[in-house]
Amino acid sequence: MTTSKDFEVIDSDSHVVEPREVWEKYLDPEYRVLGKHALWREEGRFDSYLKVNGQVFRDTANPNIPRHAIWKPGMTWDAVGDLDPDVRHPESEGASDPEARLRDMDAMGIDRAFLYPTWFAEGFHLVEDPDVSYALSRAYNDWIADFCSAAPERLYAAAMVPLGNMDFALAELRRAAGMRCFRGAFIRPMFLEGHYFTHPYYDPLWAELQSLGLTAAVHPTAGLWNPEWTSHGPFIEKVKGRLNQAPALGGGGGGAFAGGSTDDRQRVSPATGMVPLGHPLSPLLSHWLDNHLFVASTLIGYTVMERFPEMRVVMAHGKASWMDEVLEKMEASTRVIPLQHYYPVSTEPEETWDEGRVMLGFDAEERLIQELPYSFEKKIVWASHYPRHDTTSAWDAIETLAQADVDRPVIARMMGGNAREQFGLD
């Protein structure tokens, strides 16, 4: 495997896992009871759940394997898949400890990293009380700022902003802009209070991001612990549930497996006789669907890119190859069926996209990136997804792109140059 490089690598999408001290140390004392009611992650041996506004959303996956923080340098995807599901596996230390994080970055070939939350990403924008949301955002931002202070030249973060009150949101955005580590604001593409980001309510947010030079760091989450209206994820999980109603193929038998050889047999639930899907569908599909909707409806359709041309945007964790299809469909729609909305589109979607300061996160496993690298080289930033179960290292990405005969300067741009410019790093 490749273990040397002559350019900087910037990881544009990696995660921290918020420890209890965010609530118990960093949250203002007068908000600690309300804060744990509004948003709380419980990680127990037998009970793991996310609590949002007092409502508990229990994990549907095996709690013994924390997929959100299971990967460590040297692990392969096969190794993750082979973990014993009956044994409790610890989270990666680098998910919450900055010194361990820096060691892992060194092993992965990463020079600098842009950090997103985990549980705040899933539930923060759903907090209904604006005052509590404001207090939680301050607590998270103070904690992650201390996390990044372990290596201020290497660690950067997306700030949480309480979008339920735009005055609070802009105040916290301005406070974050005064701290070295914050180079963007976290935005989860979802419905908030019954409306989407195509609402004029959010125009002051775009204007302030542009004015402060902070990046709109858009990162979807599958919404497995949330109500259906937040994301495509829960809807997709319904499809998974319906697939589970299909009886096992290949005949009866009362064992753990039914039908086929030892290589192609499917595991059957002893209780129901049904074939479980095994892996949730929503992490496979909802991220790019959520990003697709945000780009098409908000950035292009609602003309945010056109009206705020200097605002930088990174669309994380949704891959990049789908963008050509979005532009193709939108070009046809604007010609045949004029788009009707509050601000009429005055330029061609493809022109808007080419001129806009928006980049998409990619991983080197994307085949279209390997086959058409020069079509994407100016519009993508590399992501490891550390410490999730699907993490890859910079060495993996560099080797994959090199084997696809991508020129070294283009690899350097994809792996670090674009992110340096997009996040406004020195």
N, C-alpha and C positions, 0 to 999 in steps of 0.2 A: 504494500500500500504506500502511496505517496506520503512522505513525512517532511517535505521541505517546500518552501515557497519564497518568492522574492517580492511579495506585495502584501498589503494589509488586508486582513479578513475582518469584516464587521458582521456580526450576527444580528439581523434585523428583527428577529422574533424568537425570543426565549422567555422563560417564565420563572417567577419566584412563586413559592407557596407561602401564604401569609401565616405566621405563627400566632399563637394566642396573645403574645405581648402587644400586637397591634391594638387589641381591644383592652387589655389589662394594664398596659403601660402608656401607650401613646394616645389613646382616646381620652378626651377631657373627662375628669372624674364624674361630673354631673351628667354625662351622657353614657356611662358605661352600662347601666342596666338597659336603657333604651337602645343602645347600640347593639347589644347582644340579642335583643328582641328583633331588631330590624334586619340584621345580617350576622350570621354566625355559622361557622363550620365546626361540626362535632366529628372527631375522628377516633372512634373507639374500636375495640376488638370485635364486637358483635354489632354495634350500632354506628353507622356513618351516615351523616345527612347534612344537607344545607338548610338553614332556617332563614326564611325571608319574610319580613313583616309578621313574625310569629308563626308562620305556617311551615311545617316540616316537609322537606322533599328528600326522601330516602334514596340512598344509592341503589341502583339496580345491578351494578357490576359486583364482582367478587371483591370484598374489602381487603382480602389478603394480598392482592396485587394492586397497589395504587398506581393505575395507569397514567395519572397526571404527573407522577414524579418517580418513575421506576428505573429510568435509564441511567447508566453510568458509563464513563469512557471504557471502551473495550468490549461493550456488549453489542451483540447483533440482534436484529429483529427476531431471528430464530431462537436466540437465547432467551429473549423476553417471552416468546410464545411457549417455551419449554419450562418456565417456572412452575414449581409445584403449587397448584391452587389451594392445597390444604395447609400450606405453611405461610405464616405471616412474614411478608417481605418488607423491609424498612424503606422509607422514602430516601431518595438521593440527598445526601447532606447538602450539596450545593444548591438545593431548592430554597433553603432558608438561611444558610450560613455563607457569608460572602467570601471568607477565606477558602472554604471548600469549593465554592463556585469558581474562584480564580484558578485553583489547581485544575479543575475540570476543563476550563477554557484553554489553559496551556496544553493539556493533553489532546484537546480537540482541534488545535491549530487556530484558535480564535483570539484575535487581538483586542477587540472591543465588542460589547454586547448591549443591545437595547432590550430592556426588561418590561414584560407585561405581568399583570397579576394573574392569579388563578381563581380564587373564590370571589374576589371583588369583580373579576371579569364576568363571572356567572350571575351574581346577584345584586351588585351595587346599584345599577341603574333602575332596579325595581323597588328600591326603598321608597316608601310613600311619604314619610315625614321629611320635608325639606330641611329642617333644622338638624335632624339626626343625620341625614345624608351629608350635610355640610361638615358636621363634626367627624363623621367617618372618613370623608375625603381628606381632611386635615391629618387625621391619625395615620392613614395609609401613606400619604405623601411624606410625612415626617419620618415614618419608619423606613420607607424605601430610600429616602435621602441619606439616612444613616447607613443603610446597607451599601449604597454606592460610594460612600465616603471611604470605604476600605481601599478603593482604587479609583479616585475621581477621574483619572485619565483613561479608564477602561470601561467603567460601568455607567450606563445612562438608563433613563426610565421614562415611561409614560405616566403622566400625572392623572389622578382621578379628579373629575370635576362634577359637582352635584347639579345635574341638568334639570332637576325638578324646580329649581329657582334660578333664573338666568342671572340675577344680580349676584347670588352666591357663586354661581359657576364662573363668572368673569372675575370676581374678586379672588377666587382660589387659583384661577388661571394666571392672573397677574402675580400672585404670591409665588407660584411655582416657577414662573419665568425668571424670578430673581435668584433661583437656586441653580447651581451649575449642572446638576445631574439631569434636570428635566429638559428633554428636547422634543416633547410631544405631549398630547393629551389623549387619553384613552377614550375611544368611542366604540360602543358595541352596536352594530347595525340591527335594530329591533324597533318594535313599537313601544312608545312611551306615552302613558296616559291616553292611549287610544289613537295617537297620531304618529306619523313617521317623520323622518328627517327632511321630508319635502315640505314641512310646515314652515311658514315665515318666522315662527317663534325662534328657530335656530339660526337665523341670519346674523344676529349679534355675535354668536359663537364663531361662525366662519370669519367674520370681520376681525374679531379679536385675535384669533389664531394667525391670520394674515398679518395683522399689525405687530404682534409680538414675535413673529418669525418662528412660531412653534408648529410642529407637524401634527396634522390630524391623524392619529395612529388608530386606524380602524381595524378592530380584531373581532371576528365573530366567535361565539361559543355555541355549542350544540343545543343548549337549553334543556339538558336532560333533567335538571332539578327545578325547572321553572314552568309556569303556565304556558299553554300552547301558543298564545299570541306573541310571545317574545321572539320566536325563531322558527325556522323550518324544522328544527330538530325534533320536537315532540310529535309533530304531525308524522314525520318519517318513522318514529318509533311505533306509531299505530300500525303502519304497514308491517313492521317487524312482528308485532303482536299477531296480526292476521296470518302472517306466514307460519307462525308457530301452531296454527290450527290444523295444518296439513298433516295427516298421518304419515308415519315413517314408511318409506318404500322398502320393498324387499322381503315382505313377509313378517311373521310374528316373532315369537321368541320373547322371553321375559328378561333377557340380560340388558346390559348397558348399551349394546349396539344391536343394529338390525340391518340385515341385507348386505350383499356385496362381499368383496374380499377384505382382508385386514387393511388394505391400503385405501379403499374408497368407501368403507362403511361409514354410516352416520350415527352419531351418538343420540340415543333416545332417552327421554325423561322416563324414569321408572314409574313416576306417579301418574303421568298422563298418556304415555305411549307416543308422544309427539316429538318431532325433531326440532330442537331449539336452534336459533340462528347462530348463537355463539358470540358474535361480535355485533354491537349495536350498529344499525345502518346509519344513524344520524351523523356520527363523526366522519363517515365517508362522504356524505353528500351535503350536509347542511352548511358547512363553512363556505363552499364556493357558491351555493345558492344565495346565502345571505349577502356575500360580497357582490355577486352578480346584481342583485336587486338594488343595493346601495349605489353602485356605480351607474347603472342604467337609469334609475329613478331620480337620485339626488344629485350626483355630480354632473351628469349629462342632461337628463330630462328636466330637472329643476334648475338647471344652468348654474349650479354652484361654481363649477370650474370656470365658467364664462364670466360670472359676476365677481369672483374673487380669484383672479388669475395668478396672484403671487402666493396663494395658500398652498403649502406642500401637503400631500396626502400619501400615506402608505396603507395599502390594503393588505393586511397580514393574514396568514394561515388560510388562504383560499386558493392557492396555486395561481398560475398566471395564464395558462394556455387558453382558457375560456374567453379571454378578452376579444380575440379576433371575431368569434362568433357573435358576441354582443354587438360589436360595431357593425357587423354585416347586417344583423337583424334591424338595428336602429336606423341604419342608412336607408333600408327599404321602407321602414315605417314612416320616416319623415318625408319621404317622397310620395308615398301612396296614401297614407292616413296621417294628416298633419297632427302632431301632438298638441293636445289642449291642456294647458296648465297656467298657473299664475304668472310665470315669466316665460313668454314665448321664446323658443330656441331660435337664435338668429344665425347660427353657424352650423355647418355639417358636423354630425357627431364624430366622424373620424378626424376632422380638423381640430375639433375641440380636444379630443383625446391626445393627438400628437403634440399640440401646443401646451396642454395642461401639465402642471407639476405634480403628477400622480404616478406612483410606482406600485407594482404588485409584488408581493412576496412569492418566492419560488423555492422549490427544492430540486436538487439535481436529478431526481428520479423522473422528472417530467420529460417524457419522450420528445414532445414537440419542441421544448427548449433545446434539447440536444440536436434535433434535426434542423431547426431554423433559428440558430442562436443569434444571427445578425438581425432578425426581425424583432427580437425581444431585448437586445443588449442594453438599450437606453431606458427601458421601462421596468426593470426588475431588480429586486434586492434579495440576497440569499438569506435563508432562515434555517436554523437547526431544529427548532421546536423543543429544545432541551427544557426540562428533563422528562418530557412525555415519552410514552412507549414507542413512538415513531421517530425518535431523534436520530439525526445523522450528524457526523462530524464534518468539519471543513475539509479534512483529508479525503473523506468519501466523496464530497462534492467536486473537489479539484480533480481527483482521479477520474471520476465519471465524465466530466466535461472534457478533460484531456483525451480520454479514449474516444470521445465523439469528434475529435479533431477540431475543437474550438481553439482559436488563436489565444495565446497567452495573454495579450493585452485585453481581450474581451473577457476572459475568465477573471482577470483582476478587476475589471469594471463591475462584473456581476457579483463578485464575492466581497467587494468592499468599496470601490470607488463611487458607485451610485448611492449607497447608504450614507457614505460620508457627506455627500452633497445634500441628500434628502433630509437628513436629520440635522444639518447645519453644524457638523462636528468640525473642530479645529483640524 
